């Protein structure tokens, strides 16, 4: 089943939860249910459903001295196309400073121009 088909069948609460995770980029489950203004039990059920549908990922963590989960969007929600020029990844990724006169940067810019 495609992602859009899965998302089309979400409940209103699941849709709100998914949107919260996507907008925040990641949220602790203990804050998730508070932000949605639902009980912790209902928040847990929403997260479990979204994990089961592979729309979010959940990782155990400690937050404010308590065991909880950190909820993040699945990788398929991430759009890396703005970092690409053809098959080249932006030279800005992983570099503290990029020399705008470097060959790598010039080649990346030229690849951007050829995409148009």
Backbone as CSV, one residue per row, in Angstrom:
resi,resn,N_x,N_y,N_z,CA_x,CA_y,CA_z,C_x,C_y,C_z
1,UNK,0.849,-1.176,0.000,0.000,0.000,0.000,0.896,1.241,0.000
2,UNK,0.587,2.233,-0.809,1.414,3.428,-0.894,1.242,4.290,0.352
3,UNK,2.221,5.187,0.562,2.184,6.068,1.723,0.911,6.910,1.709
4,UNK,0.557,7.459,0.555,-0.632,8.301,0.498,-1.889,7.510,0.828
5,UNK,-1.957,6.253,0.421,-3.107,5.420,0.747,-3.154,5.145,2.245
6,UNK,-1.999,4.905,2.847,-1.936,4.682,4.293,-2.377,5.945,5.020
7,UNK,-1.859,7.087,4.588,-2.199,8.350,5.242,-3.660,8.714,5.052
8,UNK,-4.244,8.345,3.936,-5.655,8.650,3.678,-6.562,7.929,4.673
9,UNK,-6.092,6.818,5.215,-6.897,6.037,6.143,-6.609,6.331,7.610
10,UNK,-5.837,7.380,7.886,-5.536,7.721,9.272,-6.737,8.385,9.937
11,UNK,-6.859,8.158,11.240,-7.882,8.862,12.014,-7.443,10.322,12.165
12,UNK,-8.342,11.148,12.621,-8.014,12.562,12.829,-6.874,12.709,13.838
13,UNK,-6.898,11.921,14.921,-5.838,11.966,15.929,-4.503,11.499,15.364
14,UNK,-4.523,10.429,14.558,-3.282,9.942,13.942,-2.710,10.976,12.989
15,UNK,-3.574,11.615,12.230,-3.134,12.639,11.283,-2.488,13.813,12.034
16,UNK,-3.119,14.243,13.143,-2.574,15.336,13.955,-1.233,14.924,14.562
17,UNK,-1.145,13.676,15.019,0.110,13.189,15.599,1.224,13.127,14.576
18,UNK,0.908,12.632,13.391,1.906,12.554,12.323,2.379,13.948,11.937
19,UNK,1.467,14.873,11.821,1.822,16.256,11.485,2.732,16.859,12.557
20,UNK,2.429,16.606,13.828,3.254,17.105,14.928,4.677,16.562,14.833
21,UNK,4.805,15.269,14.571,6.140,14.659,14.461,6.885,15.241,13.268
22,UNK,6.204,15.408,12.152,6.854,15.941,10.959,7.282,17.399,11.159
23,UNK,6.423,18.202,11.735,6.743,19.624,11.935,7.883,19.790,12.931
24,UNK,7.852,19.000,14.011,8.885,19.123,15.042,10.199,18.481,14.601
25,UNK,10.121,17.550,13.665,11.312,16.821,13.249,11.656,15.693,14.207
26,UNK,10.976,15.649,15.320,11.186,14.625,16.340,10.711,15.168,17.672
27,UNK,10.068,14.332,18.463,9.501,14.781,19.737,9.501,13.620,20.716
28,UNK,9.711,13.934,21.989,9.623,12.898,23.020,8.159,12.527,23.215
29,UNK,7.912,11.234,23.416,6.539,10.771,23.551,5.843,11.453,24.723
30,UNK,6.608,11.778,25.779,6.012,12.450,26.932,5.518,13.856,26.593
31,UNK,6.104,14.479,25.580,5.627,15.787,25.114,4.584,15.629,24.013
32,UNK,4.669,14.534,23.279,3.765,14.269,22.154,2.305,14.336,22.587
33,UNK,1.952,13.548,23.616,0.554,13.507,24.030,0.107,14.810,24.659
34,UNK,1.041,15.529,25.315,0.687,16.829,25.899,0.388,17.841,24.793
35,UNK,1.222,17.837,23.741,1.017,18.751,22.610,-0.295,18.469,21.892
36,UNK,-0.662,17.199,21.818,-1.918,16.822,21.161,-3.125,16.995,22.076
37,UNK,-2.859,17.257,23.363,-3.916,17.412,24.361,-4.776,16.154,24.461
38,UNK,-4.078,15.008,24.583,-4.746,13.725,24.788,-4.095,13.057,26.001
39,UNK,-4.701,12.012,26.512,-4.120,11.276,27.640,-2.842,10.563,27.187
40,UNK,-2.003,10.227,28.162,-0.769,9.512,27.806,-1.105,8.165,27.171
41,UNK,-2.164,7.530,27.643,-2.571,6.239,27.084,-2.986,6.386,25.617
42,UNK,-3.802,7.401,25.333,-4.238,7.627,23.955,-3.040,8.027,23.091
43,UNK,-2.144,8.855,23.635,-0.939,9.247,22.901,-0.092,8.040,22.543
44,UNK,0.036,7.095,23.485,0.801,5.871,23.227,0.162,5.049,22.122
45,UNK,-1.160,4.978,22.133,-1.865,4.222,21.090,-1.681,4.860,19.714
46,UNK,-1.705,6.189,19.678,-1.504,6.896,18.406,-0.105,6.600,17.875
47,UNK,0.896,6.708,18.756,2.284,6.449,18.341,2.432,5.009,17.868
48,UNK,1.887,4.060,18.625,1.983,2.650,18.237,1.376,2.415,16.859
49,UNK,0.260,3.051,16.592,-0.385,2.902,15.293,0.484,3.487,14.179
50,UNK,1.070,4.660,14.424,1.920,5.295,13.409,3.200,4.497,13.169
51,UNK,3.733,3.882,14.228,4.922,3.028,14.087,4.560,1.794,13.269
52,UNK,3.422,1.192,13.599,2.962,-0.003,12.892,2.771,0.270,11.400
53,UNK,2.318,1.472,11.075,2.091,1.853,9.679,3.363,2.403,9.017
54,UNK,4.475,2.359,9.775,5.796,2.784,9.303,5.821,4.249,8.860
55,UNK,5.063,5.086,9.580,5.053,6.522,9.296,5.974,7.284,10.233
56,UNK,6.267,6.693,11.406,7.214,7.270,12.357,8.075,6.149,12.917
57,UNK,9.199,6.548,13.512,10.075,5.600,14.195,10.144,5.989,15.653
58,UNK,10.331,5.005,16.524,10.344,5.246,17.966,11.599,4.616,18.548
59,UNK,12.337,5.407,19.330,13.572,4.927,19.944,13.539,5.213,21.443
60,UNK,13.901,4.216,22.253,13.927,4.401,23.705,14.964,5.445,24.071
61,UNK,14.615,6.287,25.058,15.523,7.312,25.530,15.160,7.692,26.960
62,UNK,16.010,8.495,27.595,15.715,9.049,28.916,15.573,10.551,28.734
63,UNK,14.481,11.100,29.265,14.182,12.526,29.113,13.661,13.031,30.454
64,UNK,14.270,14.087,30.972,13.907,14.626,32.290,13.954,13.542,33.368
65,UNK,14.918,12.632,33.240,15.096,11.580,34.231,14.113,10.417,34.139
66,UNK,13.302,10.403,33.090,12.303,9.348,32.926,12.536,8.601,31.621
67,UNK,12.234,7.302,31.631,12.304,6.516,30.402,11.126,6.905,29.521
68,UNK,11.406,7.169,28.274,10.360,7.522,27.321,10.843,7.103,25.940
69,UNK,10.177,7.562,24.936,10.571,7.295,23.557,10.745,8.617,22.832
70,UNK,11.633,8.609,21.833,11.774,9.760,20.951,11.181,9.342,19.611
71,UNK,10.222,10.122,19.147,9.473,9.801,17.938,9.989,10.676,16.803
72,UNK,10.354,10.062,15.675,10.849,10.812,14.526,10.115,10.374,13.264
73,UNK,10.074,11.266,12.263,9.477,10.849,10.985,10.353,9.775,10.350
74,UNK,9.757,8.903,9.573,10.558,7.899,8.874,11.399,8.582,7.801
75,UNK,12.462,7.931,7.414,13.391,8.509,6.443,12.718,8.829,5.118
76,UNK,11.670,8.099,4.761,11.039,8.358,3.472,10.356,9.721,3.436
77,UNK,10.173,10.346,4.614,9.589,11.687,4.655,10.616,12.775,4.371
78,UNK,11.874,12.412,4.395,12.921,13.405,4.208,13.180,13.625,2.723
79,UNK,13.300,14.882,2.340,13.506,15.239,0.935,14.911,15.803,0.773
80,UNK,15.783,15.044,0.129,17.162,15.462,-0.053,17.395,16.089,-1.427
81,UNK,16.361,16.246,-2.216,16.546,16.726,-3.584,17.157,18.116,-3.642
82,UNK,16.901,18.948,-2.652,17.471,20.294,-2.659,18.970,20.297,-2.382
83,UNK,19.492,19.186,-1.918,20.923,19.077,-1.650,21.681,18.468,-2.825
84,UNK,20.949,18.067,-3.851,21.550,17.356,-4.963,21.651,18.217,-6.207
85,UNK,22.701,17.989,-6.945,22.866,18.553,-8.287,23.231,17.355,-9.156
86,UNK,22.266,16.841,-9.906,22.492,15.588,-10.618,22.692,14.500,-9.594
87,UNK,23.823,13.805,-9.655,24.114,12.774,-8.665,25.131,13.237,-7.632
88,UNK,25.388,14.553,-7.600,26.361,15.113,-6.650,25.645,15.705,-5.437
89,UNK,26.116,15.350,-4.249,25.611,15.923,-3.010,26.292,17.264,-2.772
90,UNK,25.565,18.211,-2.221,26.111,19.545,-1.947,27.415,19.461,-1.171
91,UNK,28.411,20.250,-1.571,29.675,20.267,-0.828,29.524,20.917,0.548
92,UNK,28.382,21.536,0.818,28.153,22.146,2.125,27.861,21.100,3.201
93,UNK,27.509,19.893,2.807,27.178,18.857,3.765,28.455,18.351,4.427
94,UNK,28.502,18.478,5.750,29.622,17.955,6.519,30.836,18.858,6.571
95,UNK,30.771,20.015,5.979,31.915,20.927,5.999,31.615,22.122,6.900
96,UNK,32.611,22.531,7.668,32.459,23.724,8.492,32.422,24.963,7.593
97,UNK,33.392,25.038,6.681,33.457,26.152,5.745,33.688,25.600,4.348
98,UNK,32.984,26.163,3.398,33.171,25.755,2.015,33.760,26.936,1.271
99,UNK,34.819,26.672,0.553,35.455,27.714,-0.255,34.645,27.865,-1.541
100,UNK,34.008,29.034,-1.735,33.196,29.221,-2.939,34.029,29.192,-4.222
101,UNK,35.330,29.247,-4.090,36.207,29.179,-5.257,36.767,27.775,-5.483
102,UNK,36.333,26.809,-4.684,36.861,25.451,-4.809,36.298,24.765,-6.040
103,UNK,37.028,23.772,-6.526,36.580,22.987,-7.676,35.293,22.229,-7.359
104,UNK,35.201,21.678,-6.139,34.017,20.896,-5.764,32.759,21.766,-5.794
105,UNK,32.857,22.974,-5.279,31.697,23.867,-5.266,31.351,24.300,-6.691
106,UNK,32.360,24.626,-7.475,32.129,25.043,-8.867,31.459,23.925,-9.663
107,UNK,31.925,22.690,-9.496,31.344,21.554,-10.207,29.891,21.336,-9.798
108,UNK,29.608,21.481,-8.505,28.252,21.305,-8.005,27.330,22.369,-8.614
109,UNK,27.767,23.610,-8.645,26.979,24.702,-9.228,26.746,24.438,-10.713
110,UNK,27.772,23.976,-11.423,27.614,23.684,-12.848,26.590,22.564,-13.059
111,UNK,26.606,21.552,-12.193,25.625,20.477,-12.287,24.215,20.989,-12.020
112,UNK,24.075,21.955,-11.137,22.769,22.563,-10.898,22.259,23.230,-12.177
113,UNK,23.142,23.954,-12.839,22.769,24.671,-14.060,22.334,23.695,-15.155
114,UNK,22.988,22.536,-15.244,22.655,21.543,-16.283,21.351,20.837,-16.007
115,UNK,20.889,20.853,-14.747,19.611,20.215,-14.400,18.428,20.993,-14.952
116,UNK,18.585,22.272,-15.064,17.467,23.146,-15.437,16.913,22.826,-16.782
